[in-house]
Amino acid sequence: MRARLVRPPSQGIRRAAPVPATLLLLAPLLAGCGSSHPSSGALKPEGSFDTGAAAAPTSTAVAPSTQPAEQLYKTVLNRYREYLAVYKRVYEKNDPAELATVAVDPLLAQVTQDVEKTKAKGEIWRFANTHNPRIYARSTDSTKVYVIDCVHTLSGYRFSARTGKRTGGGNGGAYVYRSTVLYDSGTWKVADTVQDRPC
């Protein structure tokens, strides 16, 4: 399945385009899927559970529009996975400083603000998620790539930053997230993410 091309917006960053009806029908199939190796970006629901660590950041001076689709998708998915790893760490440490390496506004500001609120409450969040990211669209100039991911929260617990005792949380749900990954100053960063329907 090939990712469809979408025209870039004329002003600012917008949320990811609506999920095509055919993908909505496939969303339940994504819930149990993963990948044991980096994906080419093609939608392949027959994958296996991904337990590997996120790949190292990839920066390239080559314009996205000149890259072959397979290479472009692999780079974007690696950067998306790195964002997920950093996102988890900033909540565990209550320190959003590292987030700027993998995210840009408006998402950078939103997550930073939420981490600061969590820290002000004297709380720390720790969670375990499984992911199955796939490319579902890109802009015509290839500077924005849209990722769809069934995020299954296996557990999410809140702890007291002072005592270390668990104060809440439990098992989570599974939802489709649509994210915009933006080419920014020679590297890819997550610019926005939208929670969609259960998966």
Protein Blocks (a to p, Z undefined) as FASTA:
>chain_A
ZZddddddfbdcdddddddfklmmmmmmmmmgccfbdcehiacfkbccdfbdcddddddf
bdfklpcfklmmmmmmmmmmmmmmmmmmmmmnopaklmmmmpccfklmmmmmmmmmmmmn
opacddddddddddfbdcfklpaccdddddddfbacdddfklopafbdcddddddddddd
ddeehiacdfbdcddddZZ
